[in-house]
Amino acid sequence: MRIGFFDSGIGGLTVLHQALRFLPHEDYLFYADTLHVPYGEKTKDEVREYILDAVDFIAAQKVKALVIACNTATSIVIEELRTRYDFPVIGIEPAVKPAIERWAGKQKKVLVLATNLTLKEKKYNDLVQRIGQGESVDSLPLPGLVQFAENFVFDEEKIVPYLEKELSLFDLNQYGTVVLGCTHFPYFENSLRRVFPKDVDFISGSIGTAKHLKQILELKNQVNQGTGDILFFKSGVKVEDTLLLANYHSLFEVLDKLS
């Protein structure tokens, strides 16, 4: 049985990339809801329906676990999914906790970059309040990065001006850690490093999510000896186009260089 991965688009591949490191001998199913990407600019009710439809499709493929590799989707519907299905459902959330723990009581602040919908959700704001304990956490939506990624635009000469404009009102020297709170954002770490001071850390929830997946499968004695094969679906349609499949795999190569 395969491990399912779900995202609104190709951002979830950044989480799958980490899963392949920790569980290289599993087989996977990756579902990108490209008909409805980006989620971060839509209403909560719209996104909930898209996710439920997609996960119903994924469940019908007989997966043994599902990773919701999308911060927005996790914030909206993770608990509901866990009550609907009998396989483990693992979510991802912005890595606020490790960022705050590093800088608690010090002079530096934490900046969370995510989508509008993630930052507006109660789940995210409760997380900041619960873990923050008075520490300073700022946030900024960067929906343009999702669009760049979905169009396979990673040219730093195009990305950096966008980042400079969006961050122009921030004093970047006050931040110690930048949280990449959308799974599309790790693709742009090099561009972000060109904009922020050299001593700023960048973290995401991908590694923690992959480790959690491995722990769950080990506890359930469901670690397999597969080949690392991946089936790709776009909004319920199996991806057969060789050029698109090559583009997907090229993204793993991009992420390998950032590791």
N, C-alpha and C positions, 0 to 999 in steps of 0.2 A: 504494500500500500504506500502511496506517495504522501508527502507532506505538502499541504496546500499553502500557497502564499497569495495574499490579496492586496492590491493597491488600486487607487484610482488611475494610476499610470505606471511609468517606468521607475518611479521613486523607490518602490518596494524592492527593486533589484539590488539596492544598496544593503538591504537587510538580508536578502537571499545570498548575497556575496559573502556575508559573515557566516551564515548558516553553512555554506559550502566549506568554509574553513574548519568549523567545529564538527560538522557531520558530512564529510566528503563522500561517504558511501551510502547515502540515502538517495532516493529518487524524488523528484519534485514536480509540482504543478504550479505554475505562476499565472495568475489571472489579473490582467490590467483592464480596468473599466474605462477604456479610452473613449467610449461614446459620451461619457459624462464628465471627463476630466476638464477643468480642475474642480475638485470638491470644495476647496476653501472659499470659493466665492458664491456658493449656492446656499440655499436655506437648509436648516437642520432636517426638516421633514423630507425634503427632496433627497438628500444624501442618505438618510436612513433607508428609504425605499430602494435606492440603487444598491446599497450594501446587502440588504436582505435578499434581493433577487440574485445577486452575484453569489452569495454564500450558499443559497439553495442549489445553484448550479454546481458549485464546487463540491458540496456534500454528496451530490449524486454521483460524483466520480470516485466515491469510496476512499476518501483520504483518512489518514490515521491521526492527523493533527492539522490545525490551521493557524497560520500566523497572519494577523491583521497588520500588514506592514505599512500602515498609514496612520500617522498621528491623529489626523482629523477623524477618520473612521473609528479609531479606538476611543476617542473622547466622546463620540456620539452613541455608539451602539454595542460596545464590548460586553457589557453585562447581559444585555438581551440575547446576544449570540450564545453566551455560555449556558443560558437556560434552554435554548432551542435545540442544541446538538449534543450528542453523547461523546464526541471526541474533544480533546483539549483545544481551547481557543486562546491563543497567546496574543496579547496586544503590545503596542509600543507607545511610549509617552516621552515627551521631551525630558532630556537627562538633567533636570533641574537639581535633583538631590545631590549628585556628585559634584556639580558645579558650585553649589552653595557650600557644601562641606569643605571644599578646598579653600574658599575665601571667607568663611565665617569669621567675623570679628576683625577682619583685615580691611584695608582701605579700598580694595578693588570691588567692583560690582559685577553682576552677571547680566548678560544680554541674551535673550531668547529670540531667535528668528524662527518664524513659523508661518502658517496661513492665518487669514482673518478668522476663520471658523474655529480653528484650534484655540486661538488666543481668547476668543469670546466665550468658549465653553466653560461651564461650571467646573468640570473635572480638572481642567488646567488651572483655573484660579484657586480652587481648593488645594491643589498640589502646592502652589506657590505659598499660600497662606500657611499650610500645615508644615512645610519644610523650611520656608523662608525665615520664620521666627524673627522678623524685623530686619533681616538682611535685604539689601537693595537689589531687586530684580527688575530690569526693564525689558520691554518686549517690542518687537517690530514685525509686522507682516511683510513678506516679500513674495507676493504672488507672481511677480515677473519671472522669478527663478523657476517656478513650476512650468511656465510656458516655454522658457528657453529649453529646459530639459526635454519636454515632450516634443519639441521640434528638433531635438538633437543638436542644439546650438550650445557649444561649450567654449567657443573662442573667447579667450580672456579679454581681447581688445573690444569685444562687444559687451561682455558681462561687467567688467570693471566700471565703466561709466554709469551703468545702471545702479550698481552698488554705491558708488560715490554719491549719486544724486539722492538715493533713498536714505543714506546715512549722514547726509550733510548737516542735519540739525543735532547730531549726537557728538559729544566729546569722546572720541574713541579711546583716549588714553585712560579713561576711568574704569575700563573693563578688564577683568582678569581672564574671564572665560566667556566664549560665545557658544551657546547651545544651538545646534542645528536641529530645530524642532519640527522639521518636515523631512521625510525620507528622500525627497528630491535634492535636498541641499548639499549632501556630501559630495556630489559631483563637482561642486563649485568651490571646494576648499582652497584650491590654489588661487582663485580669483579673490576670495575673501582675505587670504593672507596678504595679498598685495594692497588691500585697503586698510587693514587693521595694523596696529603696532606689532613688531616682531615677537614680543613676549606674550601675546595673547594665545590662550589655548582654545582649541575647537573640539567639541565633543558631540556625540549623538547617542541615541538609545539603541543603535543597531547591535553592538557587541553584546550588551546586556540581554537583549531580546534573544539573540542566537544562543547564548549560554543557557538562558532559561528554557528554551526549547529542548536543548540537549538534556538538561536535568530532568525534564518531564518525561522524555522518551526513555531515559535510563531507569527512572523510577517505575515506569510501566513495563519495563523489559521489552521495549519495542524498537530498539536500535537495530537497524537492518544492515545487510551487506549489499547495497545496491551499487550502481555505477556512477551516480551523480547525474543521471539523465534528467532533463528538464523538459516538460511539456508547457508550451506557452499558449495562452488564450487571450484574445481581445474581446471583452464583453460577450463571452460565450461562444466565440468562434475560434477554432483552433488555428494557430498561426502556422501556415505552410510556406509562406514566401521566404525564399532562401536569403534574400537581401535583408529583410527585416530581422530574421533570425541572426544573421551575421552582425547586424547593428546591436542587437541585444547582447550578444557575447562580447562585442567590442567594449561595451560599458563595463564589463567585468575587468577587462584589461586596463581601462581608465582607473578603476578603483584599486587594482593591484598596484599601480604606480603611486597611489596616495597612501597605501598601507605602510 
